[in-house]
Amino acid sequence: MKVIDLAHLDLDAWNNPKALLIYATQPMEPHILCEIRERYPEMTIIGMSSSLGIFQPDGFSRGAYGLLFFEEDGVSSRSMLLDFEGVSDVRETVARALARWKSPRSPAKLYIMPTPGQEERIIEGICDVFTDAVHIFGATAGHDKFLESAYVFLNDTRTSHGVVITELVTGNFFCMVTCGGYLATPRQGTVTAAEGRRLVAINGMPAAEVYNDWTNRRFDAYIQRGGELPRSAGLYPLGRTITSEPECGYWLSHPFQVDAQGAIQLFSEIPVGAEIHLMRATENALVEHVVTAVETSIRQVRQGSISAVMIMYCAGCASIISENMPDISHILRRSFGSIPFIGCVTLGEQGRLLNAHHNYHGNMMIGINLILQ
């Protein structure tokens, strides 16, 4: 496996390429994909857009970068793209497609790349077919200022309203998602009313009113007038209690808007009955926790067994510490040394916490996938 810059292709140097994963902050030039496909028609190409930049061994850069898999890497997969344009029931569409696709041996892991908006329904559709025994790892395509919309693609088919699902047939992988540097505060409650990603009430009170109290009225002016919350609200997300693991047993949701009825719009769902905490982080913690997350993942696998790494880092965090993104790339390079790694900045993260048994969609989190020998 190796990381490549698609601005400097050298197809002659590729020896038995098997698959290519691409992250890009720009529209993918059709002639580049056509050139690769014409030269290697049997190779699968999947990819998605990234916000702000891409992590790779040379730094954090805009452009288009890929992780190239070769035959000798021993990783085998198959992918499908589902377009949800005009689809009324995403969950059923996903389940129906996977039921036709399902092999006698259910996959241990599925890598998903959705566009924003339907992540929970996608996960439900997957689990309808494979149950929660399947380990989902993925992240939502990012939206960069140079893009009209976030997108995903499989070979020469692209969509801004869908998902690419990849079944990892062979190969060894370790996947985990963790809070991106947030700690739970003593402010906690129960969700008593919710409509999808609209959080209506906490402890029987309007959600915005409770959130305002929990943050010591930090966002008073924004909540009184309604509309968008400031970027700094990303330092105060809501954490849904998932496990009892200290410091990391929460799935986070990013509050970004308040409506006239006192409800909060989130980037992920929190169901009625969920126990939630106000979470808190500093800008320094968002950077420093990358070290903790990486070290935690490395401790889970045999020393020297990592062949390559895929990183997902939430755009909500990245927008707060945008000037520090090269520092995160430096942390990754220092941690992984000569191991190739690639990472995107995403609008949501999917998977499961370490030692947890269910798949979720959340925000303000870090996803790490170690590809093992």
N, C-alpha and C positions, 0 to 999 in steps of 0.2 A: 504494500500500500504506500502511496505517496500523495502529498498535497501538490496541486498544480495551480498555476495562475493562467486562466483561460485567455488572458491578453497575450500570452507568450506560449502558444501551443507548439509542441514538437511531437507530432504523431509518430514519427519514425522511431522515437525512443521508447514507445509503448510496446512491451512484449507480452502478448496474450492478455490484453485487458478484458476484464469480466464485467465491470459495472463502474459507473461514475455518479457520485453524489455532488451536486452543485449548490452553493449558496451565492446569491448575487444581490447587489444593491441597485441594479439597473435592469432594464429589459434585456432578456437574453437575445443576442443577435442570432436570427435564424440561420445565417450562413455558417456560423460556428458549429451549431448543432448538426446541420446538414453535412458539414465537412467531416465531423466525427462519425456520424452515422454511415456515411458512404464508405469510409475507410474501415469501420468495424461494425457492420450491420447487425451482428449478433449481440452487441453490447447494450445493456440497459442503462439509460440515463434518467435519473430523477433529480428534482431540484425544487428550490423555493426561494422567494425573495427574503432579504434580511434588512432590518433597520440599521441605519448608521454605519455599519461596516461588517467585516468578517474577521474573526480571529483566525490566525494561521501563524506558522513558525516565524515569519518575517515581520509580524506586527499585527496591527488592527487597521484594515484598509477597506476603502470602497472598491467596487469592481466585481469580479466574478472569480471565485475559487472553487476547486473541486477536490474531493478525496477519491483517488483512483484505486480500484481494486483489480488485482491481477489473478490469473488462474491459480497460481501457486499459493495465494493467500488462503484458499480453502473456504471462502465465504460464498455461499450460494443463496440466491433469493429470487423472488418473483414479485412483481408489482402490478397494481391496478390503479387507474385514475377514475374517480367518480365525479361527475359534474352535477351540481345541485340546482342549476338554473332551471326554474320552473317546477322544481320538486316540492311537493307539499309535506311529505313525511320523510325526513332525512334518515331517521332511525330505521324505518322499514326498508328504505332503499339500500342502506349499508348492509343490513342483515340479509336481504335477499341476494345481493351481489356476493357476499361472503359465503352464503350457503351453497351457491353454485360453484364457488371456488375452492371450498373446503376439501382438504385431502383427508384420507383415513386417519392420519396422525395430525392432531391439531398443533399449530405452531406454538412453540414456547414463547416467542416474542414477535410482536408486530411493531414496526416503525411507521408512524403516521405523520403526515405533513398536511394539516388542514389549512384552509383560509379562515379568516375570523368569522365567528358567529354561531357555528353549529357544533362546536367541539363536544359538548355533553351528549348530543344526540348521536354523534359518530361513535363515541365510546360505548353508549348503550347498545347501538346496533352491533358492534363487535362482540360485546359480552352476551348478547342474545344468541349468538352462534357458538362462540368459543367459551362462554362463561368467564368468570373473573380469574380462572386459572391462567389465561393468557396474560402475559406481561406486556403492557403497552408502553412504548417509549416514543415521545414525539414532541413537537412544538408547532405553534401557529406561525404561518408565514408573516414576516414583518413588512411594514410599509415605509419605504424610504421617500425622502422628499423628491427624488428623481423618478418616482413611479406614480402612475395613475392609481394603481391599487396593488394590494398584495396579491401574489400569485404562486401557484405550484404547477409543476409540469412533469410529464412522463414522456420521454422521447420527444416527439414533435407535437404533442398535444398539451395545451396549457389551459388553465381555468383560474378565475378569480372568485369562483363560488363552488368549491369542492374540496376534495382530499385525494392525496396519493397514499395508498396503503401498501406497505412492503412486508411480505412474509419472509422472515429470516429462517430459511430452510436448514442450512447448516452453518457451522461456525459457532464460536463461543463468545458470549457477550455478557457484560455486567452493566446493568442500568439502574440509575437512582435519580430521584428528584429531591431537592432540599430547599428549605426556606433560604432566601438570598441574603441572610444577615440580620433577620428580624427576630426580636424576642417578644414574648407575650408580656403585656402589661397586666396589672390587676383588674383592669376594666373588662368585664365579661358579662355575657347575657345569653338569652335564647331567642332565636329567630321565631317570631310568632306570626308573621305574614310575609309572603314573598310570591312574586310572579315572574318566573324565569330568572333573569338577571336583575330584576327590579326588587331590591330589598325594601319592603314596605314598613315592617315594624319589628322592633327588638323589645322584649319584655312588655309587649302590649303598647308601646309608645312609638310615635313616628320615628323611623330609623334615622333620619337626618338630625332630629332633635337629640337622640341618644348619642349619635356620633359626635355631634358638636360638644355635648357635655364631656364625653370621654376624652376628647382632644383639648379640654380646657378652653373651649370656645375659640380655638386657634383659627377656625375657618368661618367664624360668625358672619362676616359680611357676605361671603359667598353663599352660605346656606340661607341667609335671609332673602337674598335676591334670586336665588335659584340659578340653574345653569351649570356651566363647567366649574369643577373644582380646580384649584391651582395644581401645578406639577408636584408641589411639595406634599400633596395628599398621598403621594406614593411612599412617603416615609411613615405613613400611618394606615396601612391596609388592615383588613379584617381577616382574622385567622380562624378557620373552622377546625375544631378539635378532631383529629383523626386517630392518633395514637398517644400513648402516655410517655413517649420518648421525650426527655427534657430537651428544650431548645429547638426541636425539629419536628414535633408531632402535629404540625398544622399545615393545612392547605390554605393558601392566601388568595384573597380577592381584592382587586384594586378599585376603590371608589373613585369615580371620575365625574359624576354629575348628580345634581339634586333637582327634583321636579317640584311643581307647585303644591303637590299633595304631601310633601315631606318625605318622599321615598328617595332612596339612593340607587343610582344605576351603577352596576358593577361590570367588570369584564369577565366574570364567571359567576355561576350560580351558587347560592347557598340555600339549601332547602329549609322548609319549615321544620322546627324542632332541633335544628343544629345548634350546638353550643359554640359560641364564638368569643374571641378575645380581640381587643384592640392590640395590634402589633406595632412595634416601634423599631426604627433603625436610624443610624446616623449615616452620613455620606461615607465616612471612613469605614464603617462596618460593612457597607455594601461591597467595598473593595476587598477588605480583609477576609470576609467570609469565603471568598473564592478559594483561598488557601485551605481553609477548613474543609470545604466541600471536596476539593481535589484530594487532599490527604485522606479523608474518610473513604473515598471511593478506592484509592490505591490500597488501603489496608484490607479491603475485602477480597483481594485477588492474590494469587501467588506472585511472589517477587520475580520480576523479569518476564512476566507472561503477557504484557500489554503490547499489542501490535500497532494500534492506532486509537484515537480518541475523538469523539464528537461531543461538542459542548453546545448547550442552549442557555442563553442568558436573556432575561426578560427586558424588553425595551422600556418598561416602566422604570426599572432600576437604572438602565443605561442612560435614559434621558436626564436623570438627576445627577449622574456622575459622568457626563459625556466627556469631560476633559481627562478623566482617569481611565478611559477605556484602553489606551495603550498600556497602562500599568497592569491591567488585567491580563492582556496578552503576554506581557513580560512574566507575570506570575505563572501562567500556563506553560510558557517556554521553559522557565526555571524548574517547574515541577516535573514536566514530562521529558525534558532533555531532548534527545534525538528522536523520540517517538513522534511520528507525524500526528498533528491534531488540526481540527478545523471546527469553527464555531460560528453560530449565527445569533443575531439579536432578534427576539421573537415577540409576538403579541399574545403569548399564552404558552403554558407548558403542560404536558400530559404525561402521566405515568403513575408511579407509586413511590411513597417514601420508603426509606430503608427499613426492612423488616415488616412492612405493611403488606396487605393482601388484596387491596382493591385499587382500581385505576381511577384517576380523577383528572379534571382539567382545572388549572389555577393560573395565578399571575404572580409576578414579583418573585420568581423562583429560578433556581439553577438546575438544569438537567445535564447529567453526565452519562455517556455511554462508552464503556471501555470495550474495545474489540480485542479479544484475546487469542493467543496462539493455540 
